[in-house]
């Protein structure tokens, strides 16, 4: 292998940084910068630990894409912000007021540092990650996210794709490949990523507003996918009166035909998104792209300690005070 590429789930990581650190961490003018500090520290720690040769922060340009909500309207509907009168405000995500301005600060810090970002119109960060991982033919891939949906991208061929799942924090991160996904979720190892997605379709996911098939939980979903090989074969068995499928599961699956058809598209991470990168070179920057801009940002936000940790991780000569 010539190197490794690290794909970061931007929103997942800055949300976790925001909630992990107190809002009393402020800039000289009193604005909260806890998410900024936590996010920059997270990148520094990941680069130091895993030493990637390339790095991309993947963004949600559409956190609730139409191609998903058209099929399952409940998809992430519980996260849509509502004003005081109870009416919806469209597809605006409910985000803490003090986090929203910090996202712009983070994006500016990434720009100044020379760290590549990538997004795709009408797609979530998951789809960007899936597309970049699927297209990679030379370097190993490490995905970092607190979203278990991305476990479906794990692979051993043509390059290794691993997910560092940080749902319980960076210190308790789990490095997941096909073998680990298969062992933890009792799905076939030879198609662990796809089988995990199919299991998720069957059991549903309240955090994403996916109802699942009534009466089928984690264990039953994994057992059915393993027993029948894949979701298509399971549905064939449900339509076959002579199959050995239990009557209760058969009834639920047959009643959920429309949902299962839609969920295949909604749950699957896309591998064909039209991604747009902020830079043509995603290699780790040997110097900041905009050192003056980064110095000005450090002075404005009071985040010198975090940026210096990033500079050390990236082996820059510059220091910031």
N, C-alpha and C positions, 0 to 999 in steps of 0.2 A: 504494500500500500504506500502511496506517495504522501499521505497525510491524513488529516481528519477534519471534517466539517461539523461545527456545532450549530444547531438550529434552536434558537430560543423562542419560546412562546411568550411574546412580549407582555400582553395583557395579563396572562396568568401570573407572571412573575412580578409585575408591578402592583397588582392587587395584593399579592401575598406580602410584598415589601411594605405596602401601606398599612396592612393590619398587624404586621409583626413588630413595627416600630412606633413609638408614641408620637402623636402630633405636636408635642412640645418641642420636637426637633424643628427649628425654624431658621429662616434666612435672617440676615441682619435687619431687614425691614419687617420681620414678624410673620412672613408667610410660611406655612408648613412645607417642609422639604423631606419628610420621613420616607416617602416613596422613592424620591430621587436618590437619597443616600442608600437606602436598602437595595434598590435596583442596581446601582453602580457597584456597590459592594458585592452583590451576587455575581455580576459578570467577572469581577476581579477574582473572586473565590473559585468560580468555575474554570476560568482560564488557568489559574495557578494549579488547580487539581488535575485537570484533564489535558492541558497543553494542546488545544486544537491548532491547526494551521490556518483554518478559515472559520469565520464566525458571521452568522446572519441573525438579526433580531426580526422575527416574523410578526406582522401586524394584522389586526382585524380592520380591514377597510369596510367591511359590512359584518357586524357581529350577529345579525339575524337575517341571513340572505333570503331573498324572495323565492328562490328555487327550492328552499327548504320549507318556508312557511306556507307556500302555495299547496304543498303536499300534506303537511301536518301543521295546521294553524296554531296549535298549542306549543309549538317549538319555541322555547325560551320566553313564552308570553308572560310568565310570572316575573320576568326581570325587566319588563318594559316600564319605564318611569310613568307615574301618574300624578297629575296635579291635585290640588286640594279638593276639587269638585268630583274626583273619582273617574274622570274621563281620561282615556289614553292620550298620549302625546305622539303617537306614531311609534316608530322603531327606535326611540331614544332609550339607551340602556340606563338603568338606575345605577348611578355611580355617586359615591360620597362627594359632596361639594368641594372638599379640600383635596380630593385626588385629581379631579378633572384638570386643573391648571398645572399639576405636576406632570401629567402626561406630556404636555408641550415642552416642559423643562427637560424631561428625559429624552425626547426626540431631538431637541437641540443639542443636548450633551453628546448623544450618539453621532450627530452630524459633525460637530466640532472634533470629536475624537477620531472620526474616520471609520466608525463601525457601521457596516452595511445593514440597512433595513430592507425588508421586502414585504410587499402587499399585493393583493389582487382585487380589482374592483368586483364587487358583488360576492366576495368570498371572505371566509373567516381565516384566522391565522392557521388553524388546523389544515385547511386546504393548501395554503402556501407551503407549510411544512411537508405535507404529503407529496406535493408536486416536486419540491426541491429534493426530497429524499428519493423519490421514485426515479428522478432524472439523473441522480448521481451514479457515475460509472467508474470512478477512479478512487475516491477516498471513502473511508469509513464515515458513518454518520452517527452523531449523538444528538438526540432530541431532548430538550429539557423543558418539562411542563408539569403542572399540577393537574392536568386534565387527562383522565384515564382513557378518554376516547382515542388518544394518540397511541395507545398500546397496539392498535391495529396496524401501525406502520412497521413494527419490528420485522426484521428479515436477516437472513444469512447470505443471501445471494441476490444480485451480482456483487453487492458490497454489504458489509454488516451494517445494520441499522439497529441501534439500541435506544431505548427511552430511559432517561433518568427521571423517574417519577418523584416529584417533590411535594406531593400533596400533604405530607406531614412535616414539611420543612426541609431545608437543605441538609441539615445535620442527620436527618433520618431518611435521606433519599434512597430510593431503590433502583438499581440498575437492572433493566428488564430487556431480555431478548426473547426469542421464541421459546427457549427452554424454560425460562422463568415465568413467562405468561402461561405456558401450558401447565406448569406445576402449580401455580397459584390459583388458576381459574378452572383447572380440570378440563382443558380443551386439547384437541390433538396438536402435537408439537409441529407436525409437518405443514400445518396451515394455521399456526397459532394466532397470527394477527387477524386474519379474516374470520376465523372461528370466534375470536373475542368479540368482533363487531356483530356477528350473528347472534351470539349469546346476549349481547346488549340489546339487540332488537327485540328478542323474545322477552327478556325480563323487564325492559323499559328502563327509564332513567328520569326520576322526578326532577333532578337538578336541571335537566334540559327540556322538561315538559313532554317527555315521551311516555305514553301510557303503557306500552308493552302488551303482551298477551295475558288476559286475565287468568290468574291461577298459576302462572309460571314464574317462579323466582329464579335466583342465581343457580342453585343446585340442579333444579329440573332443567333449566335452559342448557346448562353445560352437559348434562347427561344426554339430553335429546340430540344436541349437535354432535356429540361424540358417537352416539349409537347409530345415527343415521348418516353421518358423514358431513352433511352441510344442510343449510336451510332449505335449499331447493328440494333435496331428497326427503326432508322432513315433511314439507308440504305435499309432496307426491304421496307419501305414506298416509297423510291425513285424509286425502281424497280417495284412498284405496280402502274399501270396507274390509278387505281381507288382510290388511296389515296388522301387526301386533301392537300398534300404537294404542295406549290406554284411552278409554272412551272419553274421559274428562279432558285430556290434552287434545284429543282429536276435535272435540266440540269447540274448544276455545280457539284452536288454530283455524278451523274452518270459518268461525265467526269473525276472525281477524284478518281475513284475506286482503281486504283493501289496505288496512294498516300495514301489513307485512310488505306489500308491494311498495307503498310510499316510503316506509322506513328504510328500505334498502338504499334509497337515494339520500335520505336525510341523514342517516347515521354514517354512511361511508365517507371517509375523508377523500376529497378529490385528489387526483394525481395529474390533472390536466388544466389547472388554473393558469390564467394568463398573468404571470407574476411580473411585477415591476420593481426593480432594485434601485436603491438610492445611489449606488456606486457600481461601476463595472468590475471592480476588483473586491472580492470578499475575503481576501487574505487579511490576517491580523495586521493592523496598521503599525508600522515601525516608528512612525511619528504621528502626531495629531494632524488631521487635515486642515484644521483652523486653530492653531495654537493660541493666537490672540483672542479669538472668540471663546475658546475654552477657558483662558485666564479670566476673561471678563465675566463669564458665567460662574466660575468658581467664586470670584469676588462678590458677585451679586447674590448668590445663593448661600455662600458660606459652607461649601461642600469640599473644601480642600483635602480633608482626610480621606474621603471616599475616592476622589479623583486621583490622589497620590497612590492609593492602593491599586487602582486600575493601571496607572502609569507603571508601577512596579511589576504588575502581572504581565503587562505588554512589553516590558523591558525598554521603556523609553528613557532617554537621558533627562528629559524635562521633569521638573517638580513644580508643584503649584501651591501657592500660599495665599 
